[in-house]
Amino acid sequence: MATAWKAGVDVVKPQKPNTIAKSLAIGTPADGFYALRVMKETGGVADDVTDDEIREGIRLLAECEGIFGETSGGVTVAVTRKLLAEGLLDPTAETVIVNTGEGLKTLDAVATGNGFSATISPNVESVAKVIEGA
């Protein structure tokens, strides 16, 4: 979708996405034409982000809102940040972003030794120890 939007075309050409956001990696979205049309009619915009930006979006959502979202939630946060930084979203306007997926579905995307996750015993003492070390 973002590739077609940036190219200014009305048809989404098949792609082979390579991303950790598997739930969004649809190379040929069935309603791509309609989605592009609605974006044009409403003054919308589309963009894409890197896997590192997706992970950062997941982290930001968890740290700021206490929500552990899956990779698609990381995409929505990361793209929103990017569009705000580029001046394509009004920072004073009410903006709603959607996260419908729970982070346990895509643990492999964040459990790569980057300090994002911790394995703990199921007791209060273990949780406290991890929190104190954070």
Secondary structure by P-SEA (a helix, b strand, c coil): caaaaaacccccccccccccccccccccccaaaaaaaaaaaaccccccccaaaaaaaaaaaaaaccccccaaaaaaaaaaaaaaaacccccccbbbbbbcccccccccccccccccbbbbcccaaaaaaaaaac
